[in-house]
Amino acid sequence: MPNAEAAQCYQQALKQGQREYKNCVHRGLWPNIQALGADKLQLSQVKLGVMDIPIYLVAGSTEEARCNSFSAGFYPLMGTDTEFAGKWTRLCEAQLSEGIHDPIQCCEYLGRFYVQEGNKRVSVLKSMGSATIQADVTRLMPEQSDDITTQIYLEFLEFYRHSKCWGVHFSELGGYAKLQAALGFSKDEDWPEDFQKKFKARYFSFRSSFYRLGGGSLGLTAGDALLRWLEFYDTDEFLASIGEGDYRKSLTAIWKELCIHGSTEPIAVSLAPLREGEEKKGVVSSLLGTRKKLRVAFLFQGTPSTSGWTASHDRGREYLEQALGDSVCVISYYGVSPPGVESAISEAVEKGAELIFTTSVSLIDATLRVAVKFPKVRFLNCSIDQPYVNVKAYYCRVYEGKFISGAIAGAMSQGGRIGYVGSYPILGVPASINAFALGAALTNPEARIDLRWHCVPGDYMGEFRRQAIQIVSDRDYISEQPDGAQGLARLEPDGELVQLASPSWHWGEFYVRIVREMLRDPKTIPLAEDSSRAINYWWGMNSGVIDMHFSPDLPEGVRSLGEILRQGIRSGTVQPFQRLIRAQDGTVMNDGSRSLTMEEILKMDWLCDRVDGSLPSFDQLLPVARPTVRRLGVARDSIPPEEAKDR
């Protein structure tokens, strides 16, 4: 090829380098390639050999004197009449005519490459749009440190051993294991060579699309974004995408999800519906815009005849239809497993559904994947602390009812020892246990709570009988439910449970209020495109979604106490956690001068000093409990990713 073409390439690269240099200076960034400190070259070395490396990971040079010749992106900065320009141009000629074949010599340190020999080759290939460059690589092993960057890099080394893939970076620990699992590999499984090649090509396009859309301003790495992306799309879709256009389209669909993922406050919590006065005022002010009918769909994983959970939500559906009559048209789907969510939702949308409730946390992953396909439909999942704009979460503050149950248990217990059977160690459950214990202490200063769990093997009722524990708190009571749960009960010597009281769930109150808001003004339940934060509804007794059921067998005085506490919690004059609270290790968690914040209550991972027992570890759980605990567990961030063979 003529020398003139190579010279023109240099002039274009020089202009790009000068622009990049000025932009970096203007933004207060280092304008040249980075220099690897001489001290790093003294670190322990591992020869990796010759391989193709992503050119965007070539960050600098091992020689500081070389750095001033290049802008931060390895574009040239020396004038066209310099010796440097002549050598650069001759290399460019070689690339244009037959290609550059000699590998560069470089060191890899913390996932970035620093050139020992071949800086101009990097610059030429970078300027000509090459995605990779051949390099003879020496790894420099960092010294042992608790520094987060070093710890993440050590996780990368294990990931690289299986994937042989450079360039995937995460901002937090655990990302590589999660990616390995999300792609369908066990933690010790090597990637097939053809999968390695396809992933590298697709990831390069994904990364380019992410940063061209402005991902660099979100506080996320491209690896972080990919993990988030894989919550809404599957591996086959990732591998089937044929270029940046496909990734830009899918990234754009979940861009709000990426924005809030990098936010310090991704979730807005709704603690109560509009007060009646505000609601009436809103209805009057928007009367002319009130909708005549809203189509709503419900997806139930179980059936009312086999699942108390489904039965309670189905009664809520019935209550909604009775309360709003012709203003609402309801479509219901029962026995929907996660694989069937997409077809059920697609059918509901075809029938005109604009608001869809999926009533089990086990359905949330499937709901997320479908929700991005229907951006004009509003989705709510019955779960808690979910950072998604496409699917809102709803639940109720059960701990308020547990505080009242605890007070009744303390009053009814003769010996002071009270049994409590927890469900799963998930968000909100430690708060319920602690609230119960504090309520018991309110009426019985000697009260001790003997904690057992449904989610671990054991005969907890038999243990209670052997210890002569007569008052026990089990699963919350839902009238006529098929599983026979009683809530707080007296345990008879023959094993019979005589109900005393229980928190009760009235999902219909939630459904009616949400649908009324939609009928009044749909914008009060915003679409994903109109949301700046995820919305989680966590309503309490003041909304009517959670209440108390008192058995006729409850003594009149104790029932009166329960009613007083019930009214106090509803009005806000009684705060279960506004009192002196010590954890099991003696730490003062509250000196009594304030109430705990909603964040502190929801994410409790400790038990108060009146509780004898502990939160079970993930390894102790029965298999049926593990999916829910992975999603909602109080220690979910420390749970190892699910092995592919366990799915």
C-alpha positions in Angstrom: 0.0 0.0 0.0 1.3 3.5 -0.7 3.1 5.4 2.0 0.6 8.3 1.6 -2.2 6.1 3.1 -0.2 5.3 6.1 0.8 8.9 6.5 -2.9 9.9 6.4 -3.7 7.3 9.0 -1.1 8.9 11.3 -2.5 12.3 10.8 -6.0 11.1 11.7 -4.7 9.2 14.7 -2.7 12.3 15.9 -5.8 14.5 15.7 -7.8 11.9 17.7 -5.0 11.8 20.3 -4.8 15.6 20.6 -8.6 15.7 21.1 -8.5 13.0 23.7 -5.6 14.7 25.5 -7.4 18.0 25.7 -10.7 16.4 26.9 -8.9 14.6 29.6 -7.2 17.8 30.8 -10.5 19.6 30.7 -12.1 16.9 32.8 -9.3 16.7 35.3 -8.2 13.2 34.1 -4.7 11.9 33.5 -4.2 12.6 29.7 -1.5 10.0 28.9 -1.2 6.3 29.1 -0.4 5.0 32.5 3.0 4.0 33.8 3.5 0.8 35.7 5.6 1.6 38.8 9.0 0.0 38.9 8.1 -1.6 42.2 5.5 -3.7 40.5 8.1 -5.3 38.3 9.7 -6.8 41.4 6.5 -8.8 42.2 6.2 -12.5 41.8 5.9 -13.3 38.1 4.0 -16.0 36.2 4.6 -16.6 32.5 1.3 -17.0 30.6 2.7 -17.2 27.1 1.5 -15.8 23.8 -2.2 -15.1 23.4 -4.7 -12.6 22.0 -5.7 -9.9 24.6 -8.4 -7.2 24.3 -6.7 -4.1 23.1 -8.9 -1.9 25.3 -7.2 -3.5 28.4 -3.8 -2.3 27.3 -3.5 0.6 29.8 0.0 1.8 29.6 3.7 1.0 29.5 6.3 -0.3 31.9 8.6 2.6 30.9 7.4 6.0 32.2 9.4 7.8 29.5 7.2 6.2 26.8 3.9 7.5 28.3 4.2 11.1 27.1 4.1 9.9 23.5 0.5 8.7 23.7 -2.9 9.9 24.8 -4.8 7.9 27.4 -6.3 5.8 24.7 -2.9 5.0 23.1 -3.3 7.4 20.2 -0.1 9.2 19.1 0.8 12.7 20.3 4.2 13.4 18.5 4.4 15.7 15.5 4.3 14.3 11.9 8.0 15.3 11.3 9.4 13.3 14.3 11.2 10.0 14.3 8.3 8.6 16.3 5.9 9.4 13.5 8.1 7.8 10.9 8.3 4.5 12.8 4.6 4.6 13.6 3.9 5.1 9.8 6.1 2.2 8.7 4.3 -0.1 11.2 1.0 1.2 9.8 2.2 0.3 6.2 3.1 -3.2 7.4 -0.4 -3.6 8.9 -2.1 -2.3 5.7 0.0 -4.6 3.5 0.4 -7.9 5.3 -0.5 -7.3 8.9 1.5 -7.0 12.1 2.5 -10.5 13.3 5.1 -10.1 16.0 3.5 -10.2 19.5 4.1 -7.4 21.9 5.8 -8.0 25.2 3.7 -7.0 28.2 3.0 -7.4 31.9 -0.5 -8.1 33.3 -1.3 -6.5 36.6 -4.7 -6.5 38.2 -6.4 -7.3 34.9 -4.7 -4.5 32.9 -1.7 -4.8 30.5 1.4 -2.7 30.4 3.7 -2.8 27.4 7.4 -3.7 27.7 8.0 -3.7 24.0 5.6 -2.8 21.2 3.9 0.5 22.3 3.7 1.7 18.7 2.2 -1.6 17.6 -0.6 -1.2 20.1 -1.2 2.4 19.0 -1.4 1.4 15.3 -3.8 -1.4 15.9 -5.9 0.6 18.3 -6.1 3.5 15.7 -7.2 1.0 13.0 -10.0 -0.4 15.1 -8.5 -3.8 16.1 -10.3 -5.5 19.0 -7.4 -7.7 20.0 -3.7 -7.8 19.8 -1.3 -10.7 20.1 0.9 -10.5 23.2 3.5 -12.5 25.2 2.1 -12.0 28.7 3.8 -12.1 32.1 1.5 -11.9 35.1 2.6 -9.9 38.1 1.0 -11.3 41.2 -0.1 -8.7 43.8 0.9 -8.9 47.4 -1.6 -10.4 49.8 -4.0 -7.6 50.9 -7.5 -7.0 52.2 -7.9 -4.2 49.6 -11.1 -4.8 47.7 -9.4 -4.4 44.3 -6.9 -7.1 45.2 -9.7 -9.4 46.5 -11.8 -9.0 43.4 -8.7 -9.7 41.2 -8.0 -12.9 43.1 -11.6 -13.9 42.3 -10.9 -13.1 38.7 -7.9 -15.4 38.6 -10.2 -18.3 39.5 -12.7 -17.2 36.9 -9.9 -16.9 34.3 -8.7 -20.4 35.0 -12.1 -21.8 33.9 -13.0 -19.2 31.2 -9.7 -18.0 29.7 -11.6 -14.7 29.3 -10.1 -11.3 29.9 -11.9 -8.0 30.3 -14.8 -8.9 32.6 -14.6 -6.7 35.6 -16.9 -6.3 38.7 -17.1 -3.6 41.3 -18.0 -6.0 44.1 -16.9 -9.3 45.4 -18.8 -12.4 44.2 -19.4 -11.2 40.7 -17.4 -13.9 38.9 -19.1 -16.7 40.8 -22.5 -15.3 40.0 -21.6 -14.9 36.3 -20.3 -18.5 36.2 -23.6 -19.7 37.6 -25.8 -17.4 35.5 -24.1 -18.8 32.4 -24.9 -22.3 33.5 -21.5 -23.5 34.8 -20.7 -24.9 38.2 -18.0 -23.1 40.1 -15.3 -25.6 39.1 -16.4 -26.2 35.5 -14.2 -25.2 32.6 -15.8 -23.5 29.6 -15.7 -25.3 26.3 -13.4 -23.7 23.7 -16.2 -22.8 21.4 -18.2 -21.2 24.2 -15.1 -19.2 25.2 -14.8 -17.8 21.6 -18.5 -17.0 21.3 -18.6 -15.3 24.8 -15.6 -13.2 24.1 -17.0 -11.9 20.8 -20.5 -11.2 22.3 -19.1 -9.6 25.4 -17.0 -7.2 23.4 -20.2 -6.1 21.5 -22.1 -5.9 24.8 -19.4 -3.8 26.5 -19.2 -1.4 23.6 -23.0 -1.0 23.5 -23.1 -0.4 27.3 -20.5 2.4 27.2 -21.8 4.0 24.0 -25.2 4.3 25.7 -23.5 6.2 28.6 -22.9 3.3 31.0 -19.7 4.9 32.2 -21.7 7.4 34.2 -23.7 4.9 36.1 -21.0 3.7 38.6 -21.2 0.2 37.1 -18.7 -1.9 35.2 -19.7 -3.6 32.0 -19.5 -6.9 34.0 -22.0 -5.5 36.6 -24.3 -4.5 33.8 -24.1 -8.0 32.2 -25.1 -9.6 35.5 -28.0 -7.3 35.7 -28.9 -8.0 32.1 -28.9 -11.7 32.8 -31.7 -11.2 35.3 -34.0 -10.2 32.5 -32.6 -12.2 29.5 -31.1 -15.6 29.3 -27.7 -17.0 28.2 -29.1 -18.1 24.8 -30.3 -14.6 24.1 -26.9 -13.2 25.0 -25.1 -15.7 22.7 -27.7 -15.3 19.9 -27.3 -11.5 19.6 -25.5 -10.7 16.5 -24.1 -7.2 17.1 -24.2 -4.0 19.1 -27.6 -3.1 17.7 -29.2 -6.1 19.4 -27.5 -5.3 22.7 -28.4 -1.6 22.5 -32.0 -2.5 22.1 -32.1 -4.9 25.1 -29.9 -2.6 27.2 -32.2 0.4 26.4 -35.2 -1.7 27.6 -33.6 -2.2 31.1 -31.7 1.1 31.3 -33.7 2.3 34.3 -32.8 -0.9 36.0 -29.2 -0.3 35.4 -29.5 3.3 36.6 -31.0 2.4 40.0 -28.6 -0.5 40.4 -25.8 2.1 40.6 -27.8 4.3 42.9 -27.2 4.7 46.6 -31.0 4.7 47.3 -32.5 2.4 44.6 -35.8 1.7 46.5 -38.6 4.0 47.5 -40.7 2.4 50.2 -44.4 3.1 50.5 -45.4 2.5 54.1 -49.1 3.3 53.8 -51.8 4.1 51.2 -53.0 7.7 50.8 -54.9 8.9 53.9 -58.6 8.9 53.3 -58.8 12.7 53.1 -56.0 12.8 50.5 -57.6 10.0 48.5 -61.0 11.7 48.4 -59.4 15.0 47.5 -57.6 13.3 44.7 -60.7 11.6 43.4 -62.6 14.9 43.2 -59.7 16.7 41.5 -59.4 14.1 38.8 -63.0 13.1 38.5 -63.2 13.9 34.8 -60.3 11.6 34.1 -61.5 8.6 36.1 -61.3 5.3 34.2 -64.5 3.2 33.8 -62.9 -0.2 33.9 -59.5 -1.8 34.5 -58.4 -5.2 33.5 -56.4 -7.0 36.2 -54.6 -10.4 36.1 -53.6 -12.6 39.0 -51.0 -15.4 38.7 -51.1 -18.0 41.6 -48.4 -20.7 41.8 -50.7 -22.9 43.9 -54.4 -23.4 44.2 -56.8 -22.3 47.0 -57.6 -25.9 47.9 -53.9 -26.9 48.4 -52.1 -23.7 49.5 -53.1 -21.4 52.4 -50.9 -18.7 50.8 -52.8 -19.0 47.5 -56.1 -19.1 49.4 -55.4 -15.8 51.2 -54.5 -14.0 48.0 -57.5 -15.5 46.1 -59.8 -14.2 48.8 -58.1 -10.8 48.2 -59.0 -11.2 44.5 -62.6 -12.0 45.4 -62.7 -9.0 47.8 -61.4 -6.8 44.9 -64.2 -7.9 42.6 -66.9 -7.5 45.2 -65.6 -4.1 46.2 -65.2 -2.5 42.8 -67.8 -4.5 40.8 -68.0 -3.4 37.2 -65.0 -1.1 37.5 -62.7 -4.1 37.3 -62.4 -7.1 35.1 -60.2 -9.9 36.7 -58.4 -12.7 34.9 -57.0 -15.4 37.2 -54.4 -18.2 36.5 -53.8 -21.0 39.1 -51.0 -23.5 39.4 -48.6 -21.4 37.4 -45.0 -22.6 37.7 -42.1 -20.3 36.8 -41.8 -21.8 33.3 -45.5 -21.1 32.6 -45.4 -17.4 33.6 -44.5 -16.0 30.2 -47.4 -17.8 28.4 -49.9 -16.8 31.1 -48.8 -13.2 31.1 -48.8 -13.0 27.3 -52.3 -14.4 27.3 -53.4 -11.9 30.0 -51.9 -9.0 28.0 -53.7 -10.2 24.8 -56.9 -10.0 26.8 -56.2 -6.4 27.8 -54.6 -6.7 31.2 -52.9 -3.5 32.3 -52.1 -4.5 35.9 -50.7 -7.9 36.7 -50.1 -9.4 40.2 -47.8 -12.4 40.6 -48.5 -13.6 44.1 -45.4 -15.6 45.1 -41.8 -14.6 45.4 -40.9 -17.8 43.5 -42.4 -16.2 40.4 -40.4 -13.0 40.5 -37.5 -14.1 38.2 -39.9 -15.2 35.5 -42.0 -12.0 36.0 -38.9 -9.9 35.5 -38.0 -11.6 32.2 -41.5 -11.1 30.9 -42.1 -7.6 32.2 -39.4 -6.0 29.8 -41.4 -7.3 26.9 -44.5 -5.4 28.0 -43.3 -2.0 29.1 -46.9 -0.5 29.1 -48.2 -3.0 31.6 -47.7 -2.6 35.4 -46.4 -5.6 37.3 -46.4 -6.3 41.1 -44.9 -9.3 42.8 -45.6 -10.3 46.4 -42.1 -10.0 47.8 -40.0 -7.5 49.6 -36.8 -5.4 49.1 -36.7 -5.8 45.4 -34.7 -3.2 43.4 -36.6 -3.3 40.1 -38.5 -0.6 38.3 -40.2 -3.1 35.9 -41.7 -5.1 38.8 -42.8 -3.5 42.0 -42.8 -5.5 45.2 -45.6 -5.6 47.9 -45.8 -7.1 51.4 -47.1 -6.3 54.8 -45.5 -5.4 58.2 -46.2 -8.7 59.9 -44.0 -7.8 62.9 -46.8 -5.4 64.1 -49.1 -8.3 64.6 -46.4 -10.4 66.1 -45.8 -7.8 68.8 -49.4 -8.2 69.9 -49.2 -12.0 69.7 -46.1 -11.8 71.9 -47.9 -9.7 74.5 -50.8 -12.2 74.6 -48.3 -15.1 74.8 -46.6 -13.5 77.8 -49.9 -12.9 79.5 -51.0 -16.5 78.9 -47.7 -18.3 79.7 -47.4 -19.6 83.3 -43.8 -20.6 83.3 -42.5 -17.9 81.1 -41.1 -20.2 78.4 -42.8 -19.7 75.0 -42.3 -21.7 71.8 -41.8 -19.9 68.5 -41.5 -21.6 65.1 -40.0 -19.4 62.4 -40.6 -19.8 58.7 -37.4 -19.0 56.8 -34.5 -16.7 57.7 -35.6 -14.1 55.3 -36.1 -10.3 55.4 -38.7 -9.3 58.0 -38.7 -12.6 59.8 -36.1 -11.7 62.5 -38.1 -8.5 63.0 -41.2 -10.6 63.7 -39.3 -12.9 66.1 -37.9 -9.9 68.0 -41.2 -8.0 68.0 -42.9 -11.2 69.5 -40.2 -11.4 72.2 -40.5 -7.7 73.1 -44.3 -8.1 73.2 -43.9 -11.1 75.6 -41.6 -9.1 77.8 -44.2 -6.3 78.0 -46.6 -8.6 79.9 -44.2 -11.1 81.4 -40.7 -9.9 82.5 -39.6 -13.5 82.8 -40.5 -14.5 79.3 -38.0 -16.5 77.2 -38.6 -17.5 73.6 -37.6 -21.0 72.5 -36.9 -20.6 68.8 -37.3 -23.4 66.2 -37.6 -23.4 62.4 -39.9 -24.9 59.8 -37.1 -24.8 57.3 -34.8 -27.3 59.1 -35.4 -30.9 60.0 -36.8 -31.6 63.4 -39.9 -32.3 65.5 -40.4 -28.9 67.0 -43.8 -29.6 68.5 -42.5 -32.7 70.1 -39.6 -30.8 71.6 -42.0 -28.2 73.0 -44.1 -30.9 74.6 -41.1 -32.5 76.2 -40.1 -29.2 77.7 -43.6 -28.6 79.0 -43.9 -25.5 76.8 -47.7 -24.8 76.6 -47.9 -21.5 74.6 -46.4 -21.6 71.0 -46.4 -19.4 68.0 -46.6 -21.2 64.6 -47.6 -20.2 61.1 -50.0 -17.3 61.0 -53.7 -18.2 60.8 -55.7 -17.7 57.7 -59.3 -18.8 58.1 -60.2 -22.1 56.4 -56.7 -22.5 55.0 -55.8 -26.1 54.0 -52.6 -26.3 56.0 -54.4 -25.8 59.4 -52.0 -23.1 60.8 -53.2 -21.6 64.0 -50.9 -18.7 64.8 -50.5 -18.3 68.6 -52.0 -21.4 70.3 -52.0 -23.4 73.5 -50.3 -26.8 73.0 -52.2 -29.6 74.7 -50.5 -32.7 76.1 -51.9 -34.8 73.3 -50.4 -32.4 70.7 -53.7 -30.6 69.8 -53.3 -26.8 69.2 -56.0 -24.6 70.6 -55.9 -21.2 68.9 -55.6 -18.0 70.9 -54.7 -15.3 68.4 -52.8 -14.6 65.2 -51.9 -11.8 62.8 -54.3 -12.1 59.8 -53.7 -11.1 56.2 -56.2 -9.2 54.2 -54.7 -8.8 50.7 -58.0 -7.6 49.4 -57.4 -4.2 51.1 -54.1 -3.9 49.2 -55.6 -4.9 45.9 -58.6 -2.6 46.2 -56.4 0.5 47.1 -53.9 -0.2 44.3 -56.7 -0.7 41.7 -58.6 2.4 42.9 -55.4 4.5 42.5 -55.0 3.1 38.9 -58.6 4.0 38.2 -58.2 7.5 39.6 -54.8 8.2 38.0 -52.6 5.5 36.5 -49.5 7.7 37.0 -49.7 7.0 40.7 -48.5 3.5 39.9 -45.7 4.5 37.5 -44.5 2.5 34.5 -40.8 1.6 34.4 -40.1 4.4 31.9 -41.5 7.0 34.3 -39.7 5.7 37.4 -36.5 7.0 38.9 -36.5 4.4 41.8 -37.9 1.0 42.5 -41.1 1.0 44.5 -41.8 -1.4 47.3 -45.1 -1.4 49.2 -44.7 -2.4 52.8 -48.0 -1.6 54.5 -49.0 -2.2 58.1 -52.0 -2.3 60.3 -52.9 1.3 59.5 -53.8 0.1 56.0 -55.9 -2.9 57.0 -53.7 -5.3 55.0 -52.5 -6.8 58.2 -54.8 -7.2 61.3 -55.3 -9.4 64.3 -57.6 -12.4 64.7 -58.6 -13.1 68.3 -60.0 -16.5 69.2 -63.3 -16.7 71.2 -61.3 -18.8 73.7 -59.1 -15.9 74.6 -59.8 -14.5 78.1 -61.6 -11.2 78.0 -58.9 -9.2 79.8 -56.2 -10.5 77.5 -58.3 -9.8 74.5 -58.9 -6.2 75.7 -55.1 -5.8 76.0 -54.7 -7.1 72.5 -57.3 -4.6 71.2 -55.6 -1.7 73.0 -52.2 -2.6 71.4 -54.0 -3.0 68.0 -55.4 0.5 68.2 -52.2 1.9 69.4 -50.2 0.4 66.5 -52.8 1.6 64.0 -52.7 5.2 65.3 -48.9 5.2 65.7 -48.9 5.7 69.5 -47.5 2.2 70.0 -44.2 1.5 68.3 -43.0 -2.1 68.8 -39.3 -1.3 68.5 -39.3 2.0 70.5 -37.9 0.5 73.7 -34.7 -0.7 75.2 -33.5 -3.6 73.0 -30.4 -5.7 73.5 -29.1 -8.4 71.1 -28.2 -11.8 72.2 -24.5 -10.8 72.7 -25.6 -7.9 75.0 -25.1 -5.1 72.4 -27.6 -2.3 72.9 -29.5 -2.1 69.6 -31.8 0.7 70.8 -31.6 2.7 74.0 -35.4 3.3 73.9 -35.2 7.0 72.9 -36.3 6.3 69.3 -38.0 3.8 67.1 -35.9 1.8 64.7 -36.0 2.9 61.0 -37.8 0.9 58.5 -34.5 -0.1 56.9 -33.2 -1.3 60.3 -36.4 -3.3 60.9 -36.6 -4.9 57.5 -33.0 -5.9 57.3 -32.5 -7.2 60.9 -30.1 -10.1 61.0 -29.8 -10.4 64.8 -32.0 -11.7 67.6 -32.8 -10.0 70.9 -31.6 -11.3 74.2 -34.9 -12.9 75.2 -34.6 -15.4 72.3 -33.0 -18.8 72.8 -32.0 -20.0 69.4 -30.3 -18.7 66.2 -30.9 -18.0 62.5 -30.1 -21.2 60.5 -27.3 -21.1 58.0 -28.0 -21.8 54.4 -26.4 -25.3 54.6 -28.9 -26.3 57.4 -32.0 -25.5 55.3 -34.3 -28.0 53.7 -34.1 -27.9 49.9 -37.6 -26.5 49.6 -36.5 -23.4 51.5 -33.4 -22.6 49.6 -34.8 -20.8 46.5 -36.7 -18.3 48.7 -33.8 -17.8 51.0 -31.5 -17.1 48.0 -33.9 -14.4 46.9 -34.9 -12.9 50.3 -32.5 -14.2 52.9 -31.1 -11.8 55.5 -27.7 -13.2 54.5 -28.5 -13.5 50.8 -25.3 -11.6 49.7 -23.1 -14.2 51.3 -24.9 -17.2 49.9 -22.8 -19.0 47.2 -24.4 -18.9 43.7 -26.7 -21.8 42.8 -24.8 -24.7 41.2 -26.0 -25.4 37.7 -26.7 -29.0 38.6 -29.1 -27.9 41.4 -31.4 -25.9 39.1 
